[in-house]
Amino acid sequence: MFDSIGWAEILVIVVAGLFILGPERLPSAAAWLGRNVRKVRQYATGAREQLRTELGPEYDELRKPLQDLQGLRNFDPKRAVSQHLLDDDWNKPGNGGYKANGYTDPAAPAPAAPTSDSPPLTKGEKPPFDPDAT
């Protein structure tokens, strides 16, 4: 129950309760809170057991998607992004050594230069010029 609440937060709640309720009523309020939390837990456990007995094997099938969703609770976006961008799976032989972020592996073969159909220029020959391309 206290997964996300630390001891500092509990201490702040106790001190605030001490100021709001006073030292006379604080023990009885804490006892009342403890009893009600225990009742809620018993109701939740009873409802879960009742569902388990009524649904039988279908209960486990119903729980699986909920457990998958709880697995997403531990999702770390920073790790996922860095794994996606820097993972070596992008450096496959059919990928030309390129990764999604543009990194080229030095061990990967360099991509071939584009080939043209025109023969190479001879000495003193001017390259073709296209005024529309500039």
mmCIF file of the C-alpha atoms, coordinates in Angstrom:
data_MODEL
# 
_entry.id   MODEL 
# 
loop_
_atom_site.group_PDB 
_atom_site.id 
_atom_site.type_symbol 
_atom_site.label_atom_id 
_atom_site.label_alt_id 
_atom_site.label_comp_id 
_atom_site.label_asym_id 
_atom_site.label_entity_id 
_atom_site.label_seq_id 
_atom_site.pdbx_PDB_ins_code 
_atom_site.Cartn_x 
_atom_site.Cartn_y 
_atom_site.Cartn_z 
_atom_site.occupancy 
_atom_site.B_iso_or_equiv 
_atom_site.pdbx_formal_charge 
_atom_site.auth_seq_id 
_atom_site.auth_comp_id 
_atom_site.auth_asym_id 
_atom_site.auth_atom_id 
_atom_site.pdbx_PDB_model_num 
ATOM 1   C CA . MET A 1 1   ? 0.000   0.000   0.000   1.00 0.00 ? 1   MET A CA 1 
ATOM 2   C CA . PHE A 1 2   ? 2.827   2.384   0.835   1.00 0.00 ? 2   PHE A CA 1 
ATOM 3   C CA . ASP A 1 3   ? 4.780   1.720   -2.375  1.00 0.00 ? 3   ASP A CA 1 
ATOM 4   C CA . SER A 1 4   ? 4.895   5.318   -3.530  1.00 0.00 ? 4   SER A CA 1 
ATOM 5   C CA . ILE A 1 5   ? 4.687   7.038   -0.128  1.00 0.00 ? 5   ILE A CA 1 
ATOM 6   C CA . GLY A 1 6   ? 7.981   7.491   1.674   1.00 0.00 ? 6   GLY A CA 1 
ATOM 7   C CA . TRP A 1 7   ? 8.712   7.966   5.338   1.00 0.00 ? 7   TRP A CA 1 
ATOM 8   C CA . ALA A 1 8   ? 9.062   11.721  4.884   1.00 0.00 ? 8   ALA A CA 1 
ATOM 9   C CA . GLU A 1 9   ? 5.497   12.000  3.557   1.00 0.00 ? 9   GLU A CA 1 
ATOM 10  C CA . ILE A 1 10  ? 4.158   9.870   6.416   1.00 0.00 ? 10  ILE A CA 1 
ATOM 11  C CA . LEU A 1 11  ? 5.966   12.092  8.911   1.00 0.00 ? 11  LEU A CA 1 
ATOM 12  C CA . VAL A 1 12  ? 4.441   15.212  7.326   1.00 0.00 ? 12  VAL A CA 1 
ATOM 13  C CA . ILE A 1 13  ? 0.955   13.651  7.535   1.00 0.00 ? 13  ILE A CA 1 
ATOM 14  C CA . VAL A 1 14  ? 1.464   12.752  11.220  1.00 0.00 ? 14  VAL A CA 1 
ATOM 15  C CA . VAL A 1 15  ? 2.701   16.247  12.082  1.00 0.00 ? 15  VAL A CA 1 
ATOM 16  C CA . ALA A 1 16  ? -0.204  17.839  10.170  1.00 0.00 ? 16  ALA A CA 1 
ATOM 17  C CA . GLY A 1 17  ? -2.628  15.524  11.976  1.00 0.00 ? 17  GLY A CA 1 
ATOM 18  C CA . LEU A 1 18  ? -1.060  16.472  15.283  1.00 0.00 ? 18  LEU A CA 1 
ATOM 19  C CA . PHE A 1 19  ? -1.640  20.153  14.570  1.00 0.00 ? 19  PHE A CA 1 
ATOM 20  C CA . ILE A 1 20  ? -5.144  19.699  13.141  1.00 0.00 ? 20  ILE A CA 1 
ATOM 21  C CA . LEU A 1 21  ? -6.568  17.147  15.600  1.00 0.00 ? 21  LEU A CA 1 
ATOM 22  C CA . GLY A 1 22  ? -4.429  17.862  18.603  1.00 0.00 ? 22  GLY A CA 1 
ATOM 23  C CA . PRO A 1 23  ? -2.636  15.338  20.817  1.00 0.00 ? 23  PRO A CA 1 
ATOM 24  C CA . GLU A 1 24  ? -5.877  14.260  22.536  1.00 0.00 ? 24  GLU A CA 1 
ATOM 25  C CA . ARG A 1 25  ? -7.771  13.114  19.417  1.00 0.00 ? 25  ARG A CA 1 
ATOM 26  C CA . LEU A 1 26  ? -4.832  11.912  17.267  1.00 0.00 ? 26  LEU A CA 1 
ATOM 27  C CA . PRO A 1 27  ? -4.595  8.348   18.757  1.00 0.00 ? 27  PRO A CA 1 
ATOM 28  C CA . SER A 1 28  ? -8.319  7.705   18.353  1.00 0.00 ? 28  SER A CA 1 
ATOM 29  C CA . ALA A 1 29  ? -8.240  9.064   14.763  1.00 0.00 ? 29  ALA A CA 1 
ATOM 30  C CA . ALA A 1 30  ? -5.275  6.806   13.911  1.00 0.00 ? 30  ALA A CA 1 
ATOM 31  C CA . ALA A 1 31  ? -7.108  3.796   15.371  1.00 0.00 ? 31  ALA A CA 1 
ATOM 32  C CA . TRP A 1 32  ? -10.253 4.652   13.371  1.00 0.00 ? 32  TRP A CA 1 
ATOM 33  C CA . LEU A 1 33  ? -8.175  4.995   10.181  1.00 0.00 ? 33  LEU A CA 1 
ATOM 34  C CA . GLY A 1 34  ? -6.444  1.646   10.807  1.00 0.00 ? 34  GLY A CA 1 
ATOM 35  C CA . ARG A 1 35  ? -9.765  -0.138  11.366  1.00 0.00 ? 35  ARG A CA 1 
ATOM 36  C CA . ASN A 1 36  ? -11.277 1.267   8.176   1.00 0.00 ? 36  ASN A CA 1 
ATOM 37  C CA . VAL A 1 37  ? -8.208  0.445   6.075   1.00 0.00 ? 37  VAL A CA 1 
ATOM 38  C CA . ARG A 1 38  ? -8.347  -3.119  7.402   1.00 0.00 ? 38  ARG A CA 1 
ATOM 39  C CA . LYS A 1 39  ? -12.064 -3.355  6.493   1.00 0.00 ? 39  LYS A CA 1 
ATOM 40  C CA . VAL A 1 40  ? -11.431 -2.098  2.969   1.00 0.00 ? 40  VAL A CA 1 
ATOM 41  C CA . ARG A 1 41  ? -8.655  -4.663  2.502   1.00 0.00 ? 41  ARG A CA 1 
ATOM 42  C CA . GLN A 1 42  ? -10.955 -7.445  3.744   1.00 0.00 ? 42  GLN A CA 1 
ATOM 43  C CA . TYR A 1 43  ? -13.717 -6.338  1.342   1.00 0.00 ? 43  TYR A CA 1 
ATOM 44  C CA . ALA A 1 44  ? -11.276 -6.258  -1.578  1.00 0.00 ? 44  ALA A CA 1 
ATOM 45  C CA . THR A 1 45  ? -9.880  -9.690  -0.719  1.00 0.00 ? 45  THR A CA 1 
ATOM 46  C CA . GLY A 1 46  ? -13.386 -11.126 -0.343  1.00 0.00 ? 46  GLY A CA 1 
ATOM 47  C CA . ALA A 1 47  ? -14.501 -9.665  -3.677  1.00 0.00 ? 47  ALA A CA 1 
ATOM 48  C CA . ARG A 1 48  ? -11.398 -11.055 -5.402  1.00 0.00 ? 48  ARG A CA 1 
ATOM 49  C CA . GLU A 1 49  ? -11.977 -14.527 -3.937  1.00 0.00 ? 49  GLU A CA 1 
ATOM 50  C CA . GLN A 1 50  ? -15.649 -14.430 -4.883  1.00 0.00 ? 50  GLN A CA 1 
ATOM 51  C CA . LEU A 1 51  ? -14.739 -13.537 -8.470  1.00 0.00 ? 51  LEU A CA 1 
ATOM 52  C CA . ARG A 1 52  ? -12.149 -16.315 -8.550  1.00 0.00 ? 52  ARG A CA 1 
ATOM 53  C CA . THR A 1 53  ? -14.685 -18.941 -7.387  1.00 0.00 ? 53  THR A CA 1 
ATOM 54  C CA . GLU A 1 54  ? -17.458 -17.757 -9.721  1.00 0.00 ? 54  GLU A CA 1 
ATOM 55  C CA . LEU A 1 55  ? -15.345 -17.327 -12.859 1.00 0.00 ? 55  LEU A CA 1 
ATOM 56  C CA . GLY A 1 56  ? -13.057 -20.310 -12.352 1.00 0.00 ? 56  GLY A CA 1 
ATOM 57  C CA . PRO A 1 57  ? -10.387 -20.656 -15.065 1.00 0.00 ? 57  PRO A CA 1 
ATOM 58  C CA . GLU A 1 58  ? -11.649 -17.575 -16.903 1.00 0.00 ? 58  GLU A CA 1 
ATOM 59  C CA . TYR A 1 59  ? -10.415 -15.489 -13.966 1.00 0.00 ? 59  TYR A CA 1 
ATOM 60  C CA . ASP A 1 60  ? -6.797  -16.165 -14.932 1.00 0.00 ? 60  ASP A CA 1 
ATOM 61  C CA . GLU A 1 61  ? -7.527  -15.181 -18.534 1.00 0.00 ? 61  GLU A CA 1 
ATOM 62  C CA . LEU A 1 62  ? -9.058  -11.958 -17.251 1.00 0.00 ? 62  LEU A CA 1 
ATOM 63  C CA . ARG A 1 63  ? -6.051  -11.245 -15.021 1.00 0.00 ? 63  ARG A CA 1 
ATOM 64  C CA . LYS A 1 64  ? -3.437  -11.637 -17.789 1.00 0.00 ? 64  LYS A CA 1 
ATOM 65  C CA . PRO A 1 65  ? -4.169  -8.325  -19.613 1.00 0.00 ? 65  PRO A CA 1 
ATOM 66  C CA . LEU A 1 66  ? -4.194  -6.541  -16.257 1.00 0.00 ? 66  LEU A CA 1 
ATOM 67  C CA . GLN A 1 67  ? -0.785  -7.979  -15.413 1.00 0.00 ? 67  GLN A CA 1 
ATOM 68  C CA . ASP A 1 68  ? 0.491   -6.838  -18.816 1.00 0.00 ? 68  ASP A CA 1 
ATOM 69  C CA . LEU A 1 69  ? -0.737  -3.337  -18.040 1.00 0.00 ? 69  LEU A CA 1 
ATOM 70  C CA . GLN A 1 70  ? 1.048   -3.437  -14.697 1.00 0.00 ? 70  GLN A CA 1 
ATOM 71  C CA . GLY A 1 71  ? 4.210   -4.341  -16.594 1.00 0.00 ? 71  GLY A CA 1 
ATOM 72  C CA . LEU A 1 72  ? 3.861   -1.039  -18.455 1.00 0.00 ? 72  LEU A CA 1 
ATOM 73  C CA . ARG A 1 73  ? 4.052   0.716   -15.111 1.00 0.00 ? 73  ARG A CA 1 
ATOM 74  C CA . ASN A 1 74  ? 7.790   -0.061  -15.108 1.00 0.00 ? 74  ASN A CA 1 
ATOM 75  C CA . PHE A 1 75  ? 8.241   1.458   -18.594 1.00 0.00 ? 75  PHE A CA 1 
ATOM 76  C CA . ASP A 1 76  ? 11.293  3.715   -18.787 1.00 0.00 ? 76  ASP A CA 1 
ATOM 77  C CA . PRO A 1 77  ? 11.014  6.073   -21.782 1.00 0.00 ? 77  PRO A CA 1 
ATOM 78  C CA . LYS A 1 78  ? 14.663  7.147   -21.588 1.00 0.00 ? 78  LYS A CA 1 
ATOM 79  C CA . ARG A 1 79  ? 15.847  3.546   -21.797 1.00 0.00 ? 79  ARG A CA 1 
ATOM 80  C CA . ALA A 1 80  ? 13.404  2.753   -24.614 1.00 0.00 ? 80  ALA A CA 1 
ATOM 81  C CA . VAL A 1 81  ? 14.508  5.718   -26.727 1.00 0.00 ? 81  VAL A CA 1 
ATOM 82  C CA . SER A 1 82  ? 18.211  5.081   -26.194 1.00 0.00 ? 82  SER A CA 1 
ATOM 83  C CA . GLN A 1 83  ? 17.723  1.387   -26.994 1.00 0.00 ? 83  GLN A CA 1 
ATOM 84  C CA . HIS A 1 84  ? 15.819  2.272   -30.157 1.00 0.00 ? 84  HIS A CA 1 
ATOM 85  C CA . LEU A 1 85  ? 18.379  4.807   -31.356 1.00 0.00 ? 85  LEU A CA 1 
ATOM 86  C CA . LEU A 1 86  ? 21.597  3.118   -30.307 1.00 0.00 ? 86  LEU A CA 1 
ATOM 87  C CA . ASP A 1 87  ? 20.757  -0.578  -30.431 1.00 0.00 ? 87  ASP A CA 1 
ATOM 88  C CA . ASP A 1 88  ? 22.908  -2.742  -32.704 1.00 0.00 ? 88  ASP A CA 1 
ATOM 89  C CA . ASP A 1 89  ? 19.831  -4.321  -34.296 1.00 0.00 ? 89  ASP A CA 1 
ATOM 90  C CA . TRP A 1 90  ? 19.776  -1.388  -36.690 1.00 0.00 ? 90  TRP A CA 1 
ATOM 91  C CA . ASN A 1 91  ? 23.230  -2.366  -37.907 1.00 0.00 ? 91  ASN A CA 1 
ATOM 92  C CA . LYS A 1 92  ? 22.115  -5.373  -39.916 1.00 0.00 ? 92  LYS A CA 1 
ATOM 93  C CA . PRO A 1 93  ? 23.884  -6.486  -43.108 1.00 0.00 ? 93  PRO A CA 1 
ATOM 94  C CA . GLY A 1 94  ? 20.935  -5.467  -45.302 1.00 0.00 ? 94  GLY A CA 1 
ATOM 95  C CA . ASN A 1 95  ? 20.808  -2.016  -43.763 1.00 0.00 ? 95  ASN A CA 1 
ATOM 96  C CA . GLY A 1 96  ? 24.083  -0.734  -45.252 1.00 0.00 ? 96  GLY A CA 1 
ATOM 97  C CA . GLY A 1 97  ? 25.592  -0.020  -41.841 1.00 0.00 ? 97  GLY A CA 1 
ATOM 98  C CA . TYR A 1 98  ? 23.198  2.847   -41.132 1.00 0.00 ? 98  TYR A CA 1 
ATOM 99  C CA . LYS A 1 99  ? 21.225  3.299   -37.940 1.00 0.00 ? 99  LYS A CA 1 
ATOM 100 C CA . ALA A 1 100 ? 18.023  5.267   -37.494 1.00 0.00 ? 100 ALA A CA 1 
ATOM 101 C CA . ASN A 1 101 ? 19.915  8.256   -36.091 1.00 0.00 ? 101 ASN A CA 1 
ATOM 102 C CA . GLY A 1 102 ? 22.273  8.455   -39.092 1.00 0.00 ? 102 GLY A CA 1 
ATOM 103 C CA . TYR A 1 103 ? 25.267  6.865   -37.361 1.00 0.00 ? 103 TYR A CA 1 
ATOM 104 C CA . THR A 1 104 ? 27.464  4.766   -39.632 1.00 0.00 ? 104 THR A CA 1 
ATOM 105 C CA . ASP A 1 105 ? 29.434  1.949   -38.091 1.00 0.00 ? 105 ASP A CA 1 
ATOM 106 C CA . PRO A 1 106 ? 33.133  2.309   -39.003 1.00 0.00 ? 106 PRO A CA 1 
ATOM 107 C CA . ALA A 1 107 ? 33.385  -1.461  -39.457 1.00 0.00 ? 107 ALA A CA 1 
ATOM 108 C CA . ALA A 1 108 ? 30.514  -1.477  -41.939 1.00 0.00 ? 108 ALA A CA 1 
ATOM 109 C CA . PRO A 1 109 ? 31.350  -1.189  -45.618 1.00 0.00 ? 109 PRO A CA 1 
ATOM 110 C CA . ALA A 1 110 ? 30.949  2.282   -47.065 1.00 0.00 ? 110 ALA A CA 1 
ATOM 111 C CA . PRO A 1 111 ? 27.941  2.718   -49.323 1.00 0.00 ? 111 PRO A CA 1 
ATOM 112 C CA . ALA A 1 112 ? 28.735  2.614   -53.006 1.00 0.00 ? 112 ALA A CA 1 
ATOM 113 C CA . ALA A 1 113 ? 28.976  5.912   -54.866 1.00 0.00 ? 113 ALA A CA 1 
ATOM 114 C CA . PRO A 1 114 ? 26.103  6.656   -57.202 1.00 0.00 ? 114 PRO A CA 1 
ATOM 115 C CA . THR A 1 115 ? 26.782  5.515   -60.716 1.00 0.00 ? 115 THR A CA 1 
ATOM 116 C CA . SER A 1 116 ? 25.976  7.503   -63.816 1.00 0.00 ? 116 SER A CA 1 
ATOM 117 C CA . ASP A 1 117 ? 25.454  6.389   -67.397 1.00 0.00 ? 117 ASP A CA 1 
ATOM 118 C CA . SER A 1 118 ? 27.830  8.995   -68.824 1.00 0.00 ? 118 SER A CA 1 
ATOM 119 C CA . PRO A 1 119 ? 31.494  8.146   -69.333 1.00 0.00 ? 119 PRO A CA 1 
ATOM 120 C CA . PRO A 1 120 ? 34.135  9.901   -67.216 1.00 0.00 ? 120 PRO A CA 1 
ATOM 121 C CA . LEU A 1 121 ? 35.414  13.289  -68.380 1.00 0.00 ? 121 LEU A CA 1 
ATOM 122 C CA . THR A 1 122 ? 38.622  13.515  -70.356 1.00 0.00 ? 122 THR A CA 1 
ATOM 123 C CA . LYS A 1 123 ? 41.402  15.983  -69.509 1.00 0.00 ? 123 LYS A CA 1 
ATOM 124 C CA . GLY A 1 124 ? 40.379  19.555  -70.361 1.00 0.00 ? 124 GLY A CA 1 
ATOM 125 C CA . GLU A 1 125 ? 36.704  18.665  -70.926 1.00 0.00 ? 125 GLU A CA 1 
ATOM 126 C CA . LYS A 1 126 ? 34.212  20.850  -69.076 1.00 0.00 ? 126 LYS A CA 1 
ATOM 127 C CA . PRO A 1 127 ? 31.518  19.172  -66.989 1.00 0.00 ? 127 PRO A CA 1 
ATOM 128 C CA . PRO A 1 128 ? 27.946  19.591  -68.150 1.00 0.00 ? 128 PRO A CA 1 
ATOM 129 C CA . PHE A 1 129 ? 26.223  22.663  -66.751 1.00 0.00 ? 129 PHE A CA 1 
ATOM 130 C CA . ASP A 1 130 ? 22.499  22.991  -66.055 1.00 0.00 ? 130 ASP A CA 1 
ATOM 131 C CA . PRO A 1 131 ? 21.423  26.628  -65.472 1.00 0.00 ? 131 PRO A CA 1 
ATOM 132 C CA . ASP A 1 132 ? 18.031  25.499  -64.140 1.00 0.00 ? 132 ASP A CA 1 
ATOM 133 C CA . ALA A 1 133 ? 19.640  23.433  -61.369 1.00 0.00 ? 133 ALA A CA 1 
ATOM 134 C CA . THR A 1 134 ? 21.403  26.405  -59.760 1.00 0.00 ? 134 THR A CA 1 
# 
